Amino acid sequence: MTVQRTHVAHQTRYELRDHRGLRSVLAFDAGETGMGPGMWKILLPGPGGTEDLYGTKHSVGLGSSDLTNWLTRIVGRDAAGELAAAVGEDPPPEAG
């Protein structure tokens, strides 16, 4: 699995891919002005190449076990670990 990070305007995306393609996208949205409130979003591949919003979460600490625990229930332990590690290595700019 590989994670690619992109940052555009107020949103940072972590795309998790494997040999089958896109597995999930973890996005941090710092709000329209970049001043918050910050929100994590997890998107899963949908039909026709769409990315469907699966869940959102406020107040998940960067690099904390909170992020990994939340993601594990959605994408599984291995994928959650990859995404959390990517966030820890290259965190998004903080909101506010």
VOKEVEX-986629 format. One record per residue: residue in one letter; x, y, z of N, C-alpha, C, CB in turn. Coordinates in Angstrom, 1 decimal. Glycine has a CB too. Example, Ala and Ser with C-alpha at 12.3 -4.5 7.8 and 13.67 -1.06 7.14 Angstrom:
<pt rest="a" n_x="13.2" n_y="-5.7" n_z="7.8" ca_x="12.3" ca_y="-4.5" ca_z="7.8" c_x="13.2" c_y="-3.3" c_z="7.8" cb_x="11.3" cb_y="-4.5" cb_z="9.0"/>
<pt rest="s" n_x="12.8" n_y="-2.2" n_z="7.1" ca_x="13.7" ca_y="-1.1" ca_z="7.1" c_x="12.9" c_y="0.0" c_z="7.9" cb_x="14.1" cb_y="-0.6" cb_z="5.7"/>
END
This chain:
<pt rest="m" n_x="0.8" n_y="-1.2" n_z="0.0" ca_x="0.0" ca_y="0.0" ca_z="0.0" c_x="0.9" c_y="1.2" c_z="0.0" cb_x="-1.0" cb_y="0.0" cb_z="1.2"/>
<pt rest="t" n_x="0.4" n_y="2.3" n_z="-0.7" ca_x="1.1" ca_y="3.5" ca_z="-0.7" c_x="0.1" c_y="4.6" c_z="-0.4" cb_x="1.8" cb_y="3.8" cb_z="-2.1"/>
<pt rest="v" n_x="0.6" n_y="5.7" n_z="0.2" ca_x="-0.2" ca_y="6.9" ca_z="0.5" c_x="0.4" c_y="8.1" c_z="-0.2" cb_x="-0.3" cb_y="7.1" cb_z="2.1"/>
<pt rest="q" n_x="-0.4" n_y="8.8" n_z="-0.9" ca_x="0.0" ca_y="10.0" ca_z="-1.6" c_x="-0.7" c_y="11.2" c_z="-0.9" cb_x="-0.3" cb_y="10.0" cb_z="-3.1"/>
<pt rest="r" n_x="0.0" n_y="12.2" n_z="-0.5" ca_x="-0.5" ca_y="13.4" ca_z="0.1" c_x="-0.6" c_y="14.5" c_z="-0.9" cb_x="0.3" cb_y="13.8" cb_z="1.4"/>
<pt rest="t" n_x="-1.7" n_y="15.2" n_z="-0.9" ca_x="-1.8" ca_y="16.5" ca_z="-1.7" c_x="-2.5" c_y="17.5" c_z="-0.8" cb_x="-2.7" cb_y="16.2" cb_z="-3.0"/>
<pt rest="h" n_x="-2.1" n_y="18.8" n_z="-1.0" ca_x="-2.6" ca_y="19.9" ca_z="-0.2" c_x="-3.0" c_y="21.0" c_z="-1.2" cb_x="-1.6" cb_y="20.4" cb_z="0.8"/>
<pt rest="v" n_x="-4.3" n_y="21.3" n_z="-1.2" ca_x="-4.9" ca_y="22.3" ca_z="-2.1" c_x="-5.8" c_y="23.2" c_z="-1.2" cb_x="-5.6" cb_y="21.7" cb_z="-3.3"/>
<pt rest="a" n_x="-5.5" n_y="24.5" n_z="-1.2" ca_x="-6.3" ca_y="25.5" ca_z="-0.5" c_x="-6.4" c_y="25.0" c_z="1.0" cb_x="-7.7" cb_y="25.6" cb_z="-1.1"/>
<pt rest="h" n_x="-7.6" n_y="24.7" n_z="1.4" ca_x="-7.8" ca_y="24.4" ca_z="2.9" c_x="-8.0" c_y="22.9" c_z="3.1" cb_x="-9.1" cb_y="25.1" cb_z="3.3"/>
<pt rest="q" n_x="-7.7" n_y="22.1" n_z="2.1" ca_x="-7.9" ca_y="20.7" ca_z="2.3" c_x="-6.6" c_y="19.9" c_z="2.0" cb_x="-9.0" cb_y="20.2" cb_z="1.4"/>
<pt rest="t" n_x="-6.3" n_y="18.9" n_z="2.9" ca_x="-5.2" ca_y="18.0" ca_z="2.7" c_x="-5.8" c_y="16.6" c_z="2.5" cb_x="-4.2" cb_y="18.1" cb_z="3.9"/>
<pt rest="r" n_x="-5.3" n_y="15.9" n_z="1.5" ca_x="-5.8" ca_y="14.6" ca_z="1.2" c_x="-4.7" c_y="13.5" c_z="1.2" cb_x="-6.5" cb_y="14.5" cb_z="-0.2"/>
<pt rest="y" n_x="-5.0" n_y="12.4" n_z="1.8" ca_x="-4.1" ca_y="11.3" ca_z="1.9" c_x="-4.8" c_y="10.1" c_z="1.2" cb_x="-3.8" cb_y="10.9" cb_z="3.4"/>
<pt rest="e" n_x="-4.4" n_y="9.8" n_z="-0.1" ca_x="-5.0" ca_y="8.7" ca_z="-0.9" c_x="-4.2" c_y="7.4" c_z="-0.6" cb_x="-5.0" cb_y="9.1" cb_z="-2.4"/>
<pt rest="l" n_x="-4.9" n_y="6.4" n_z="-0.2" ca_x="-4.3" ca_y="5.1" ca_z="0.1" c_x="-4.7" c_y="4.2" c_z="-1.1" cb_x="-4.9" cb_y="4.5" cb_z="1.4"/>
<pt rest="r" n_x="-3.6" n_y="3.7" n_z="-1.8" ca_x="-3.8" ca_y="2.8" ca_z="-2.9" c_x="-3.0" c_y="1.5" c_z="-2.7" cb_x="-3.3" cb_y="3.5" cb_z="-4.2"/>
<pt rest="d" n_x="-3.5" n_y="0.5" n_z="-3.4" ca_x="-2.8" ca_y="-0.8" ca_z="-3.4" c_x="-2.8" c_y="-1.3" c_z="-4.9" cb_x="-3.4" cb_y="-1.8" cb_z="-2.5"/>
<pt rest="h" n_x="-2.5" n_y="-2.5" n_z="-5.1" ca_x="-2.4" ca_y="-3.1" ca_z="-6.5" c_x="-3.8" c_y="-3.0" c_z="-7.2" cb_x="-1.9" cb_y="-4.5" cb_z="-6.4"/>
<pt rest="r" n_x="-4.9" n_y="-2.9" n_z="-6.4" ca_x="-6.2" ca_y="-2.8" ca_z="-7.1" c_x="-6.6" c_y="-1.4" c_z="-7.4" cb_x="-7.2" cb_y="-3.5" cb_z="-6.2"/>
<pt rest="g" n_x="-5.9" n_y="-0.4" n_z="-6.9" ca_x="-6.3" ca_y="1.0" ca_z="-7.1" c_x="-6.6" c_y="1.7" c_z="-5.8" cb_x="-7.5" cb_y="1.1" cb_z="-8.0"/>
<pt rest="l" n_x="-7.4" n_y="2.7" n_z="-5.8" ca_x="-7.8" ca_y="3.5" ca_z="-4.7" c_x="-8.5" c_y="2.7" c_z="-3.6" cb_x="-8.6" cb_y="4.7" cb_z="-5.1"/>
<pt rest="r" n_x="-8.0" n_y="2.7" n_z="-2.4" ca_x="-8.7" ca_y="2.0" ca_z="-1.3" c_x="-9.5" c_y="2.9" c_z="-0.4" cb_x="-7.6" cb_y="1.3" cb_z="-0.4"/>
<pt rest="s" n_x="-9.0" n_y="4.1" n_z="-0.2" ca_x="-9.7" ca_y="5.1" ca_z="0.6" c_x="-9.0" c_y="6.4" c_z="0.5" cb_x="-9.8" cb_y="4.7" cb_z="2.1"/>
<pt rest="v" n_x="-9.7" n_y="7.5" n_z="0.9" ca_x="-9.1" ca_y="8.8" ca_z="1.0" c_x="-9.4" c_y="9.4" c_z="2.4" cb_x="-9.7" cb_y="9.8" cb_z="-0.1"/>
<pt rest="l" n_x="-8.4" n_y="9.8" n_z="3.1" ca_x="-8.5" ca_y="10.5" ca_z="4.3" c_x="-8.2" c_y="12.0" c_z="4.0" cb_x="-7.5" cb_y="10.0" cb_z="5.5"/>
<pt rest="a" n_x="-9.2" n_y="12.8" n_z="4.4" ca_x="-9.0" ca_y="14.3" ca_z="4.1" c_x="-9.2" c_y="15.1" c_z="5.4" cb_x="-10.1" cb_y="14.7" cb_z="3.0"/>
<pt rest="f" n_x="-8.4" n_y="16.1" n_z="5.5" ca_x="-8.5" ca_y="17.1" ca_z="6.6" c_x="-8.9" c_y="18.4" c_z="5.9" cb_x="-7.2" cb_y="17.2" cb_z="7.4"/>
<pt rest="d" n_x="-10.1" n_y="18.9" n_z="6.4" ca_x="-10.6" ca_y="20.1" ca_z="5.9" c_x="-10.5" c_y="21.2" c_z="7.0" cb_x="-12.1" cb_y="20.0" cb_z="5.4"/>
<pt rest="a" n_x="-9.7" n_y="22.2" n_z="6.7" ca_x="-9.5" ca_y="23.3" ca_z="7.7" c_x="-10.6" c_y="24.4" c_z="7.6" cb_x="-8.2" cb_y="23.9" cb_z="7.5"/>
<pt rest="g" n_x="-11.7" n_y="24.1" n_z="6.9" ca_x="-12.7" ca_y="25.1" ca_z="6.8" c_x="-12.5" c_y="26.0" c_z="5.6" cb_x="-12.9" cb_y="26.0" cb_z="8.0"/>
<pt rest="e" n_x="-13.5" n_y="26.7" n_z="5.1" ca_x="-13.4" ca_y="27.5" ca_z="3.9" c_x="-12.4" c_y="28.5" c_z="3.9" cb_x="-14.8" cb_y="28.1" cb_z="3.5"/>
<pt rest="t" n_x="-12.2" n_y="29.1" n_z="5.1" ca_x="-11.2" ca_y="30.2" ca_z="5.2" c_x="-9.8" c_y="29.7" c_z="5.7" cb_x="-11.7" cb_y="31.2" cb_z="6.2"/>
<pt rest="g" n_x="-9.8" n_y="28.4" n_z="6.0" ca_x="-8.6" ca_y="27.8" ca_z="6.6" c_x="-8.4" c_y="28.0" c_z="8.1" cb_x="-7.4" cb_y="28.4" cb_z="5.9"/>
<pt rest="m" n_x="-9.4" n_y="28.6" n_z="8.7" ca_x="-9.4" ca_y="29.0" ca_z="10.1" c_x="-10.2" c_y="28.1" c_z="10.9" cb_x="-9.8" cb_y="30.4" cb_z="10.3"/>
<pt rest="g" n_x="-10.7" n_y="27.0" n_z="10.4" ca_x="-11.4" ca_y="26.0" ca_z="11.2" c_x="-12.9" c_y="26.2" c_z="11.2" cb_x="-10.9" cb_y="26.0" cb_z="12.6"/>
<pt rest="p" n_x="-13.6" n_y="25.4" n_z="11.9" ca_x="-13.1" ca_y="24.3" ca_z="12.6" c_x="-12.6" c_y="23.1" c_z="11.7" cb_x="-14.1" cb_y="23.7" cb_z="13.6"/>
<pt rest="g" n_x="-11.5" n_y="22.5" n_z="12.1" ca_x="-11.0" ca_y="21.4" ca_z="11.3" c_x="-11.8" c_y="20.1" c_z="11.4" cb_x="-9.6" cb_y="21.1" cb_z="11.7"/>
<pt rest="m" n_x="-11.9" n_y="19.4" n_z="10.3" ca_x="-12.7" ca_y="18.2" ca_z="10.3" c_x="-12.0" c_y="17.1" c_z="9.5" cb_x="-14.1" cb_y="18.4" cb_z="9.8"/>
<pt rest="w" n_x="-11.9" n_y="15.9" n_z="10.0" ca_x="-11.4" ca_y="14.8" ca_z="9.2" c_x="-12.6" c_y="14.1" c_z="8.5" cb_x="-10.7" cb_y="13.7" cb_z="10.1"/>
<pt rest="k" n_x="-12.3" n_y="13.7" n_z="7.2" ca_x="-13.3" ca_y="13.0" ca_z="6.4" c_x="-12.7" c_y="11.7" c_z="5.9" cb_x="-13.9" cb_y="13.9" cb_z="5.3"/>
<pt rest="i" n_x="-13.4" n_y="10.6" n_z="5.9" ca_x="-13.0" ca_y="9.4" ca_z="5.2" c_x="-13.9" c_y="9.1" c_z="4.1" cb_x="-12.9" cb_y="8.2" cb_z="6.2"/>
<pt rest="l" n_x="-13.3" n_y="8.9" n_z="2.9" ca_x="-14.1" ca_y="8.7" ca_z="1.7" c_x="-13.6" c_y="7.3" c_z="1.1" cb_x="-13.8" cb_y="9.8" cb_z="0.6"/>
<pt rest="l" n_x="-14.6" n_y="6.5" n_z="0.6" ca_x="-14.4" ca_y="5.2" ca_z="0.1" c_x="-14.7" c_y="5.2" c_z="-1.4" cb_x="-15.1" cb_y="4.1" cb_z="0.9"/>
<pt rest="p" n_x="-14.1" n_y="4.4" n_z="-2.2" ca_x="-14.4" ca_y="4.3" ca_z="-3.6" c_x="-15.9" c_y="3.9" c_z="-3.8" cb_x="-13.5" cb_y="3.3" cb_z="-4.3"/>
<pt rest="g" n_x="-16.5" n_y="4.6" n_z="-4.7" ca_x="-17.9" ca_y="4.2" ca_z="-5.0" c_x="-18.0" c_y="3.8" c_z="-6.5" cb_x="-18.8" cb_y="5.4" cb_z="-4.7"/>
<pt rest="p" n_x="-19.2" n_y="3.7" n_z="-6.9" ca_x="-19.5" ca_y="3.2" ca_z="-8.3" c_x="-19.0" c_y="4.3" c_z="-9.3" cb_x="-20.9" cb_y="2.9" cb_z="-8.5"/>
<pt rest="g" n_x="-18.4" n_y="3.8" n_z="-10.4" ca_x="-18.1" ca_y="4.8" ca_z="-11.5" c_x="-16.9" c_y="5.7" c_z="-11.1" cb_x="-19.2" cb_y="5.6" cb_z="-11.9"/>
<pt rest="g" n_x="-16.1" n_y="5.3" n_z="-10.2" ca_x="-14.9" ca_y="6.1" ca_z="-9.9" c_x="-15.2" c_y="7.3" c_z="-8.9" cb_x="-14.3" cb_y="6.7" cb_z="-11.1"/>
<pt rest="t" n_x="-16.4" n_y="7.3" n_z="-8.3" ca_x="-16.7" ca_y="8.3" ca_z="-7.3" c_x="-16.0" c_y="8.0" c_z="-6.0" cb_x="-18.2" cb_y="8.4" cb_z="-7.1"/>
<pt rest="e" n_x="-16.0" n_y="9.0" n_z="-5.2" ca_x="-15.5" ca_y="8.9" ca_z="-3.8" c_x="-16.6" c_y="9.3" c_z="-2.9" cb_x="-14.2" cb_y="9.8" cb_z="-3.5"/>
<pt rest="d" n_x="-17.1" n_y="8.3" n_z="-2.2" ca_x="-18.3" ca_y="8.5" ca_z="-1.3" c_x="-17.9" c_y="8.8" c_z="0.1" cb_x="-19.2" cb_y="7.3" cb_z="-1.4"/>
<pt rest="l" n_x="-18.5" n_y="9.8" n_z="0.7" ca_x="-18.2" ca_y="10.2" ca_z="2.0" c_x="-18.8" c_y="9.1" c_z="3.0" cb_x="-18.8" cb_y="11.6" cb_z="2.4"/>
<pt rest="y" n_x="-17.9" n_y="8.5" n_z="3.8" ca_x="-18.3" ca_y="7.5" ca_z="4.7" c_x="-18.5" c_y="8.0" c_z="6.1" cb_x="-17.3" cb_y="6.3" cb_z="4.7"/>
<pt rest="g" n_x="-17.6" n_y="8.9" n_z="6.5" ca_x="-17.8" ca_y="9.4" ca_z="7.9" c_x="-16.9" c_y="10.7" c_z="8.1" cb_x="-17.3" cb_y="8.4" cb_z="8.9"/>
<pt rest="t" n_x="-17.3" n_y="11.5" n_z="9.1" ca_x="-16.5" ca_y="12.7" ca_z="9.5" c_x="-16.3" c_y="12.6" c_z="11.0" cb_x="-17.3" cb_y="13.9" cb_z="9.1"/>
<pt rest="k" n_x="-15.2" n_y="13.4" n_z="11.4" ca_x="-14.9" ca_y="13.4" ca_z="12.8" c_x="-14.2" c_y="14.7" c_z="13.1" cb_x="-14.0" cb_y="12.2" cb_z="13.2"/>
<pt rest="h" n_x="-14.7" n_y="15.4" n_z="14.2" ca_x="-14.0" ca_y="16.6" ca_z="14.7" c_x="-13.1" c_y="16.1" c_z="15.8" cb_x="-15.0" cb_y="17.6" cb_z="15.2"/>
<pt rest="s" n_x="-12.2" n_y="16.9" n_z="16.1" ca_x="-11.3" ca_y="16.7" ca_z="17.3" c_x="-10.6" c_y="15.4" c_z="17.4" cb_x="-12.1" cb_y="17.0" cb_z="18.5"/>
<pt rest="v" n_x="-10.0" n_y="14.9" n_z="16.4" ca_x="-9.2" ca_y="13.8" ca_z="16.4" c_x="-7.7" c_y="14.3" c_z="16.4" cb_x="-9.4" cb_y="12.8" cb_z="15.2"/>
<pt rest="g" n_x="-7.0" n_y="14.0" n_z="17.4" ca_x="-5.6" ca_y="14.5" ca_z="17.5" c_x="-4.7" c_y="13.9" c_z="16.4" cb_x="-5.0" cb_y="14.2" cb_z="18.8"/>
<pt rest="l" n_x="-3.8" n_y="14.7" n_z="15.9" ca_x="-2.8" ca_y="14.2" ca_z="14.9" c_x="-1.8" c_y="13.3" c_z="15.6" cb_x="-2.1" cb_y="15.4" cb_z="14.2"/>
<pt rest="g" n_x="-1.5" n_y="12.2" n_z="14.9" ca_x="-0.6" ca_y="11.2" ca_z="15.5" c_x="-1.1" c_y="10.5" c_z="16.7" cb_x="0.7" cb_y="12.0" cb_z="15.8"/>
<pt rest="s" n_x="-2.3" n_y="10.7" n_z="17.0" ca_x="-2.8" ca_y="10.0" ca_z="18.2" c_x="-3.5" c_y="8.7" c_z="17.9" cb_x="-3.8" cb_y="10.9" cb_z="19.0"/>
<pt rest="s" n_x="-3.7" n_y="7.9" n_z="18.9" ca_x="-4.4" ca_y="6.7" ca_z="18.7" c_x="-5.8" c_y="6.9" c_z="18.3" cb_x="-4.2" cb_y="5.8" cb_z="19.9"/>
<pt rest="d" n_x="-6.4" n_y="8.1" n_z="18.6" ca_x="-7.7" ca_y="8.4" ca_z="18.3" c_x="-8.0" c_y="8.3" c_z="16.8" cb_x="-8.1" cb_y="9.8" cb_z="18.7"/>
<pt rest="l" n_x="-7.1" n_y="8.8" n_z="16.0" ca_x="-7.2" ca_y="8.7" ca_z="14.5" c_x="-7.2" c_y="7.3" c_z="14.1" cb_x="-6.1" cb_y="9.5" cb_z="13.8"/>
<pt rest="t" n_x="-6.2" n_y="6.5" n_z="14.6" ca_x="-6.1" ca_y="5.1" ca_z="14.2" c_x="-7.3" c_y="4.3" c_z="14.6" cb_x="-4.8" cb_y="4.5" cb_z="14.8"/>
<pt rest="n" n_x="-7.8" n_y="4.5" n_z="15.8" ca_x="-9.0" ca_y="3.8" ca_z="16.3" c_x="-10.2" c_y="4.1" c_z="15.5" cb_x="-9.3" cb_y="4.2" cb_z="17.8"/>
<pt rest="w" n_x="-10.4" n_y="5.4" n_z="15.1" ca_x="-11.6" ca_y="5.8" ca_z="14.3" c_x="-11.5" c_y="5.1" c_z="12.9" cb_x="-11.6" cb_y="7.3" cb_z="14.2"/>
<pt rest="l" n_x="-10.3" n_y="5.2" n_z="12.3" ca_x="-10.2" ca_y="4.7" ca_z="11.0" c_x="-10.2" c_y="3.1" c_z="10.9" cb_x="-8.8" cb_y="5.1" cb_z="10.4"/>
<pt rest="t" n_x="-9.8" n_y="2.5" n_z="12.0" ca_x="-9.8" ca_y="1.0" ca_z="12.0" c_x="-11.2" c_y="0.4" c_z="11.8" cb_x="-9.1" cb_y="0.5" cb_z="13.3"/>
<pt rest="r" n_x="-12.1" n_y="1.1" n_z="12.4" ca_x="-13.5" ca_y="0.6" ca_z="12.3" c_x="-14.1" c_y="0.7" c_z="10.9" cb_x="-14.4" cb_y="1.4" cb_z="13.3"/>
<pt rest="i" n_x="-13.5" n_y="1.6" n_z="10.1" ca_x="-14.0" ca_y="1.9" ca_z="8.8" c_x="-13.2" c_y="1.2" c_z="7.7" cb_x="-13.9" cb_y="3.4" cb_z="8.5"/>
<pt rest="v" n_x="-11.8" n_y="1.3" n_z="7.8" ca_x="-11.0" ca_y="0.7" ca_z="6.7" c_x="-10.2" c_y="-0.5" c_z="7.1" cb_x="-10.1" cb_y="1.8" cb_z="6.2"/>
<pt rest="g" n_x="-10.2" n_y="-0.9" n_z="8.3" ca_x="-9.4" ca_y="-2.0" ca_z="8.8" c_x="-8.1" c_y="-1.6" c_z="9.4" cb_x="-9.1" cb_y="-3.0" cb_z="7.6"/>
<pt rest="r" n_x="-7.5" n_y="-2.5" n_z="10.1" ca_x="-6.3" ca_y="-2.1" ca_z="10.9" c_x="-5.1" c_y="-1.7" c_z="10.1" cb_x="-5.9" cb_y="-3.3" cb_z="11.8"/>
<pt rest="d" n_x="-4.8" n_y="-2.5" n_z="9.0" ca_x="-3.6" ca_y="-2.2" ca_z="8.2" c_x="-3.8" c_y="-0.9" c_z="7.5" cb_x="-3.4" cb_y="-3.3" cb_z="7.2"/>
<pt rest="a" n_x="-4.9" n_y="-0.6" n_z="6.8" ca_x="-5.1" ca_y="0.6" ca_z="6.1" c_x="-5.1" c_y="1.8" c_z="7.1" cb_x="-6.4" cb_y="0.6" cb_z="5.3"/>
<pt rest="a" n_x="-5.7" n_y="1.6" n_z="8.3" ca_x="-5.7" ca_y="2.7" ca_z="9.3" c_x="-4.3" c_y="3.0" c_z="9.7" cb_x="-6.6" cb_y="2.3" cb_z="10.5"/>
<pt rest="g" n_x="-3.5" n_y="2.0" n_z="9.9" ca_x="-2.1" ca_y="2.2" ca_z="10.3" c_x="-1.3" c_y="3.0" c_z="9.2" cb_x="-1.4" cb_y="0.9" cb_z="10.6"/>
<pt rest="e" n_x="-1.5" n_y="2.6" n_z="8.0" ca_x="-0.8" ca_y="3.3" ca_z="6.8" c_x="-1.2" c_y="4.8" c_z="6.8" cb_x="-1.1" cb_y="2.6" cb_z="5.5"/>
<pt rest="l" n_x="-2.5" n_y="5.0" n_z="6.9" ca_x="-3.0" ca_y="6.4" ca_z="6.8" c_x="-2.5" c_y="7.2" c_z="8.0" cb_x="-4.5" cb_y="6.5" cb_z="6.8"/>
<pt rest="a" n_x="-2.6" n_y="6.7" n_z="9.2" ca_x="-2.1" ca_y="7.4" ca_z="10.4" c_x="-0.7" c_y="7.7" c_z="10.4" cb_x="-2.5" cb_y="6.6" cb_z="11.7"/>
<pt rest="a" n_x="0.1" n_y="6.7" n_z="9.9" ca_x="1.6" ca_y="6.9" ca_z="9.7" c_x="1.9" c_y="8.1" c_z="8.7" cb_x="2.3" cb_y="5.6" cb_z="9.3"/>
<pt rest="a" n_x="1.1" n_y="8.1" n_z="7.6" ca_x="1.3" ca_y="9.2" ca_z="6.6" c_x="1.0" c_y="10.6" c_z="7.3" cb_x="0.4" cb_y="8.9" cb_z="5.4"/>
<pt rest="v" n_x="-0.1" n_y="10.6" n_z="8.1" ca_x="-0.4" ca_y="11.9" ca_z="8.7" c_x="0.7" c_y="12.3" c_z="9.7" cb_x="-1.8" cb_y="11.7" cb_z="9.5"/>
<pt rest="g" n_x="1.2" n_y="11.3" n_z="10.5" ca_x="2.2" ca_y="11.6" ca_z="11.4" c_x="3.5" c_y="12.1" c_z="10.7" cb_x="2.6" cb_y="10.4" cb_z="12.2"/>
<pt rest="e" n_x="3.8" n_y="11.5" n_z="9.6" ca_x="5.0" ca_y="11.9" ca_z="8.8" c_x="4.9" c_y="13.3" c_z="8.2" cb_x="5.4" cb_y="10.9" cb_z="7.8"/>
<pt rest="d" n_x="3.7" n_y="13.6" n_z="7.7" ca_x="3.5" ca_y="14.9" ca_z="7.0" c_x="2.1" c_y="15.4" c_z="7.3" cb_x="3.6" cb_y="14.6" cb_z="5.5"/>
<pt rest="p" n_x="1.9" n_y="16.0" n_z="8.5" ca_x="0.6" ca_y="16.4" ca_z="8.9" c_x="0.1" c_y="17.6" c_z="8.1" cb_x="0.6" cb_y="16.8" cb_z="10.4"/>
<pt rest="p" n_x="-1.2" n_y="17.7" n_z="8.1" ca_x="-1.8" ca_y="18.9" ca_z="7.4" c_x="-1.6" c_y="20.2" c_z="8.2" cb_x="-3.4" cb_y="18.7" cb_z="7.1"/>
<pt rest="p" n_x="-1.7" n_y="21.3" n_z="7.6" ca_x="-1.7" ca_y="22.6" ca_z="8.4" c_x="-2.9" c_y="22.6" c_z="9.3" cb_x="-1.7" cb_y="23.8" cb_z="7.5"/>
<pt rest="e" n_x="-2.7" n_y="23.0" n_z="10.5" ca_x="-3.8" ca_y="23.0" ca_z="11.5" c_x="-4.8" c_y="24.2" c_z="11.2" cb_x="-3.2" cb_y="23.2" cb_z="12.9"/>
<pt rest="a" n_x="-6.0" n_y="23.9" n_z="11.4" ca_x="-7.1" ca_y="24.9" ca_z="11.3" c_x="-7.0" c_y="25.9" c_z="12.4" cb_x="-8.5" cb_y="24.2" cb_z="11.3"/>
<pt rest="g" n_x="-7.3" n_y="27.1" n_z="12.1" ca_x="-7.3" ca_y="28.1" ca_z="13.1" c_x="-6.0" c_y="28.5" c_z="13.6" cb_x="-8.1" cb_y="27.7" cb_z="14.3"/>
END
